[in-house]
Amino acid sequence: MVEITVFTGRDHELTLAIAALAKGNNLLVTGRAGIGKSAFLRELHARLSAERVCLWVPEGNVKAVTYELARQVHERMGLTIPESLVPMRYRMRARRTGQVRWEWIGRTLGRLPVRESIELVARSLAGKGALVFIESLEVPPSQAEFFALLLEQTQVGAAMDNTNRRVRIDRLLWRFRERIELKPLPAAQCRAIAEQWLACRPVRFESDRVREAFLRAVEQDSGGVPAAIRGMLEAAAAEPEVTRSTVRAFTHK
């Protein structure tokens, strides 16, 4: 099955984003819900990972997010860890080899107070030239505080709904010198996505005319939103046969 990739048709925006990040600026990607902000960031992450250390901050609570970022930092760069956090049974080996394995410290770090974990991650990132991608700025105050600390220590690319009015992230936004808003895809691109998907995962249509009517519905009713296109295609795939009378049911409301 072809995945509906929400950065499809975003070549111009990707070029702008890569240029902005190359200059060392923080980048904020905005747009309506379902427009493809997360997948756009993932595409940037994939393209730039071959050139530099790129880390990914998924959505989640602050403790889980901090732990996951700590793991990535340790695997890609090495955490700056005080010896007291290395379990006693591993300390001699760590001194001898100069290396600390994640399996030695992961459980200990998971028990640390969140603030200590945040500070440890931030110290480890300072001056290392890493690029951290934050999947969403739709976060509570404690997580906004963490992100503020990250922005002080390293370069960041992040996504945010353009309807976000949360006061708690206001103090973060001024740090993003570069912004890109993802607009709805044009009708022709919506149709191309649907045709590619149908070519790899055939759907039974009552007739060619019904298939064409469905594709027009995708063009017109998805609003250029990739999540809506995916929803319409998945609804069609769930039907034994798509008929003219049921095409309207796939219209994105």
Solvent accessible surface area in square Angstrom, and as a share of the most:
residue,aa,sasa,rsa
1,M,151,0.67
2,V,32,0.18
3,E,126,0.57
4,I,9,0.05
5,T,44,0.26
6,V,15,0.09
7,F,51,0.21
8,T,33,0.19
9,G,45,0.43
10,R,6,0.02
11,D,102,0.53
12,H,126,0.56
13,E,30,0.14
14,L,2,0.01
15,T,88,0.51
16,L,85,0.42
17,A,0,0.00
18,I,54,0.27
19,A,53,0.41
20,A,4,0.03
21,L,3,0.02
22,A,85,0.66
23,K,139,0.59
24,G,49,0.48
25,N,20,0.10
26,N,22,0.11
27,L,0,0.00
28,L,0,0.00
29,V,0,0.00
30,T,16,0.10
31,G,0,0.00
32,R,112,0.41
33,A,71,0.55
34,G,32,0.31
35,I,0,0.00
36,G,7,0.07
37,K,20,0.08
38,S,39,0.25
39,A,23,0.18
40,F,0,0.00
41,L,0,0.00
42,R,121,0.44
43,E,29,0.13
44,L,0,0.00
45,H,44,0.20
46,A,67,0.52
47,R,109,0.40
48,L,11,0.06
49,S,34,0.22
50,A,101,0.79
51,E,134,0.60
52,R,69,0.25
53,V,38,0.22
54,C,3,0.02
55,L,0,0.00
56,W,22,0.08
57,V,1,0.01
58,P,40,0.25
59,E,114,0.51
60,G,40,0.39
61,N,99,0.51
62,V,22,0.13
63,K,95,0.40
64,A,53,0.41
65,V,1,0.00
66,T,2,0.01
67,Y,79,0.30
68,E,44,0.20
69,L,0,0.00
70,A,5,0.04
71,R,71,0.26
72,Q,23,0.10
73,V,0,0.00
74,H,25,0.11
75,E,105,0.47
76,R,112,0.41
77,M,49,0.22
78,G,26,0.25
79,L,17,0.08
80,T,77,0.45
81,I,31,0.16
82,P,62,0.39
83,E,79,0.35
84,S,83,0.54
85,L,26,0.13
86,V,3,0.02
87,P,27,0.17
88,M,144,0.64
89,R,182,0.67
90,Y,41,0.15
91,R,46,0.17
92,M,125,0.56
93,R,94,0.34
94,A,14,0.10
95,R,142,0.52
96,R,172,0.63
97,T,72,0.42
98,G,68,0.66
99,Q,123,0.55
100,V,39,0.22
101,R,126,0.46
102,W,40,0.14
103,E,122,0.55
104,W,14,0.05
105,I,0,0.00
106,G,4,0.04
107,R,193,0.70
108,T,26,0.15
109,L,10,0.05
110,G,25,0.24
111,R,166,0.60
112,L,21,0.10
113,P,79,0.50
114,V,44,0.25
115,R,109,0.40
116,E,86,0.39
117,S,16,0.10
118,I,7,0.03
119,E,60,0.27
120,L,4,0.02
121,V,0,0.00
122,A,3,0.02
123,R,131,0.48
124,S,0,0.00
125,L,0,0.00
126,A,42,0.33
127,G,81,0.78
128,K,106,0.45
129,G,51,0.49
130,A,0,0.00
131,L,0,0.00
132,V,0,0.00
133,F,0,0.00
134,I,1,0.01
135,E,23,0.10
136,S,17,0.11
137,L,0,0.00
138,E,58,0.26
139,V,6,0.03
140,P,62,0.39
141,P,81,0.51
142,S,54,0.35
143,Q,3,0.01
144,A,2,0.01
145,E,72,0.32
146,F,0,0.00
147,F,2,0.01
148,A,9,0.07
149,L,32,0.16
150,L,0,0.00
151,L,11,0.06
152,E,100,0.45
153,Q,61,0.27
154,T,17,0.10
155,Q,21,0.09
156,V,0,0.00
157,G,0,0.00
158,A,0,0.00
159,A,2,0.02
160,M,15,0.07
161,D,35,0.18
162,N,56,0.28
163,T,100,0.58
164,N,17,0.08
165,R,190,0.69
166,R,91,0.33
167,V,122,0.70
168,R,88,0.32
169,I,2,0.01
170,D,83,0.43
171,R,132,0.48
172,L,0,0.00
173,L,31,0.15
174,W,172,0.61
175,R,61,0.22
176,F,7,0.03
177,R,194,0.71
178,E,45,0.20
179,R,128,0.47
180,I,19,0.10
181,E,75,0.34
182,L,3,0.02
183,K,113,0.48
184,P,66,0.41
185,L,9,0.04
186,P,89,0.56
187,A,52,0.40
188,A,77,0.60
189,Q,47,0.21
190,C,1,0.00
191,R,55,0.20
192,A,49,0.38
193,I,7,0.04
194,A,0,0.00
195,E,64,0.29
196,Q,103,0.46
197,W,3,0.01
198,L,7,0.04
199,A,79,0.61
200,C,76,0.45
201,R,92,0.33
202,P,113,0.71
203,V,20,0.12
204,R,163,0.60
205,F,29,0.12
206,E,95,0.43
207,S,50,0.32
208,D,120,0.62
209,R,181,0.66
210,V,3,0.02
211,R,82,0.30
212,E,61,0.27
213,A,13,0.10
214,F,0,0.00
215,L,1,0.01
216,R,102,0.37
217,A,10,0.08
218,V,0,0.00
219,E,39,0.18
220,Q,128,0.57
221,D,49,0.25
222,S,1,0.01
223,G,41,0.40
224,G,3,0.03
225,V,6,0.03
226,P,0,0.00
227,A,34,0.26
228,A,4,0.03
229,I,0,0.00
230,R,87,0.32
231,G,38,0.36
232,M,4,0.02
233,L,0,0.00
234,E,84,0.38
235,A,38,0.29
236,A,0,0.00
237,A,29,0.23
238,A,85,0.66
239,E,65,0.29
240,P,116,0.73
241,E,57,0.25
242,V,0,0.00
243,T,32,0.18
244,R,116,0.42
245,S,90,0.58
246,T,44,0.26
247,V,13,0.07
248,R,180,0.66
249,A,81,0.63
250,F,10,0.04
251,T,32,0.18
252,H,82,0.37
253,K,201,0.85
